[in-house]
Amino acid sequence: MPEEREPVPVPDFSGSSPAVRRVPVDPPPAASSVPECDCPRLEAEDWDGVESDWSDITFLRTSSSAVLGVPIGYGTTRDALAEKAAAIGATVPADAMILLGSGRFRRPVLLEIENAPAHAKDVYRPGGIAYTRLIPAPWGQMHRVVEETKQQAKEKYGRAPDDTWVWYLTCRTCSTAREFETLILAHFRDRK
């Protein structure tokens, strides 16, 4: 297949009209060119603008260090939570959510688990509902997309969410090709 070329003006210092030369242009990545990795893939119709019942969902919770809000050791934290799940007799589903809360220096982290003992330490059953948005969130845009999701949830439910969580769906390998796909969750606890 011949390379597509884009005209680029080349200055002509002789005083006559500028010459044009053609240079190769890299085509945008096609869906099939997304690098292979184990990152979760969610369908927009199942997750974007959707309300989920959290009455039967269970998490293990911990916290992770952050520097000015940027998580440090996120993968290590996930691995430690998975080990803890095994130690208490719980299982981590293959498509488990790993959610990151807000904080400048410490950020809460939740790992979805199944079959957890009723009163095990750090087991969290949030209940309520979650309103989710599946959207691109490139670096520098996270605060904006979280705030937009919180505002949409507030308009939909008549009050601000109790918590907001982020599920990063991409890694260093696939982030650019998948446009930094991220799930933002606005959680509303049951009101008693």
C-alpha positions in Angstrom: 0.0 0.0 0.0 1.5 3.4 -1.0 2.2 5.8 1.9 -0.2 8.7 2.1 1.7 12.0 1.8 0.8 15.4 2.9 2.0 18.6 1.2 4.4 20.6 3.3 5.5 24.1 2.1 9.3 24.4 1.8 10.6 28.0 1.8 12.4 29.1 -1.3 14.9 31.7 -0.4 15.5 32.7 -4.0 12.4 35.0 -4.0 10.2 32.9 -6.3 7.1 31.1 -5.1 7.5 28.4 -2.4 8.1 24.8 -3.5 6.1 21.9 -2.1 7.5 18.5 -1.1 5.6 15.5 0.1 6.4 13.8 3.4 5.0 10.6 4.8 2.2 10.9 7.3 1.4 8.2 9.9 -2.2 7.1 9.7 -4.3 7.2 12.9 -4.3 3.9 14.8 -7.1 1.6 13.6 -9.1 -0.4 16.1 -7.1 -3.5 15.1 -3.9 -1.7 15.9 -4.7 -1.3 19.6 -1.8 -3.1 21.4 -2.6 -6.4 23.1 -2.9 -6.2 26.8 -5.0 -7.5 29.7 -6.9 -4.2 30.3 -10.6 -4.5 30.8 -12.9 -3.5 27.9 -16.4 -2.3 28.6 -19.3 -1.7 26.3 -20.6 1.9 26.3 -24.2 0.8 26.1 -23.7 -1.2 29.3 -21.8 1.4 31.3 -22.1 5.0 29.9 -24.9 7.0 31.6 -26.1 3.8 33.4 -27.3 3.3 36.9 -26.1 0.2 38.7 -27.5 -1.4 41.9 -24.7 -1.8 44.4 -26.7 -3.7 47.0 -24.8 -7.0 46.3 -21.3 -5.7 45.4 -18.4 -6.3 47.8 -15.0 -4.7 47.9 -11.8 -4.9 49.8 -10.5 -1.5 50.7 -7.2 0.1 51.5 -5.4 3.3 50.5 -2.5 4.2 48.3 0.0 7.0 48.4 -0.4 9.9 46.1 1.7 12.9 45.1 -0.5 15.9 44.5 -3.3 13.5 43.6 -1.4 11.2 41.3 -1.4 7.6 42.6 1.9 5.9 43.4 2.2 2.1 43.4 -1.3 1.5 42.0 -0.3 -2.0 40.6 1.4 -3.0 43.9 -1.7 -2.0 45.8 -3.9 -4.1 43.6 -1.7 -7.1 44.0 -1.7 -6.7 47.8 -5.5 -6.5 47.8 -5.7 -9.7 45.6 -3.4 -11.5 48.1 -5.5 -10.3 51.0 -8.7 -11.5 49.2 -7.1 -15.0 48.9 -6.1 -14.9 52.6 -9.6 -14.3 53.8 -11.1 -16.9 51.4 -12.6 -14.4 48.9 -12.1 -14.5 45.1 -11.3 -11.7 42.7 -13.4 -11.9 39.6 -11.5 -11.9 36.2 -13.2 -8.6 35.4 -13.0 -7.1 38.9 -13.3 -3.3 39.3 -10.4 -1.6 40.9 -11.6 1.9 42.0 -9.6 4.8 43.0 -11.0 7.6 45.2 -9.9 11.1 45.6 -7.1 12.6 47.8 -3.9 14.6 47.4 -1.6 12.5 49.5 -3.6 9.3 50.3 -6.2 7.9 48.0 -8.7 5.1 48.9 -8.6 2.0 46.7 -11.4 -0.6 46.3 -11.0 -4.0 44.7 -14.1 -5.9 43.8 -14.3 -9.4 45.4 -16.8 -12.2 45.7 -17.6 -14.8 48.4 -16.1 -12.6 51.2 -16.7 -13.6 54.8 -19.3 -11.5 56.5 -17.1 -9.7 59.0 -13.6 -9.8 57.6 -11.4 -6.8 58.1 -11.4 -4.2 55.3 -14.4 -5.8 53.5 -16.7 -3.0 52.3 -20.3 -3.4 51.2 -21.3 0.1 50.0 -24.9 -0.6 49.0 -26.9 2.1 47.2 -26.5 2.9 43.5 -23.7 4.0 41.2 -24.2 6.3 38.1 -21.4 5.6 35.6 -19.8 7.4 32.7 -17.4 5.7 30.3 -15.4 8.5 28.7 -11.9 9.4 27.5 -9.9 11.1 30.4 -6.4 12.0 29.1 -3.9 13.4 31.6 -4.8 16.8 32.7 -8.5 16.2 32.0 -9.4 13.9 34.9 -10.6 16.7 37.2 -12.8 18.1 34.5 -14.5 14.8 33.6 -15.0 13.8 37.3 -16.6 17.2 38.0 -18.8 16.9 34.9 -19.9 13.4 36.0 -20.7 14.7 39.5 -22.7 17.5 38.1 -24.7 15.2 35.8 -25.3 12.8 38.7 -26.5 15.7 40.9 -28.9 16.9 38.2 -30.2 13.3 37.7 -30.6 12.4 41.4 -31.3 15.8 43.0 -28.2 15.7 45.3 -24.5 15.4 45.0 -23.0 11.9 45.1 -21.6 10.6 48.4 -18.4 9.4 46.7 -16.8 9.5 43.3 -14.6 6.7 42.1 -12.3 6.3 39.0 -11.6 3.0 37.2 -8.6 3.4 34.9 -9.3 0.9 32.0 -6.1 1.3 30.2 -2.3 0.9 30.8 0.8 2.5 29.4 0.6 0.1 26.4 -2.9 0.9 25.3 -3.8 4.3 26.8 -3.2 6.4 23.7 -4.8 4.0 21.3 -7.9 3.7 23.5 -8.0 7.4 24.2 -7.4 7.0 28.0 -10.7 5.3 28.4 -11.9 5.6 32.0 -15.0 4.8 34.0 -16.2 7.5 36.4 -18.6 6.3 39.1 -20.8 8.6 41.2 -21.9 6.6 44.2 -25.1 7.3 46.2 -25.5 5.5 49.5 -28.9 4.4 50.7 -30.6 7.1 52.7 -32.1 5.9 55.9 
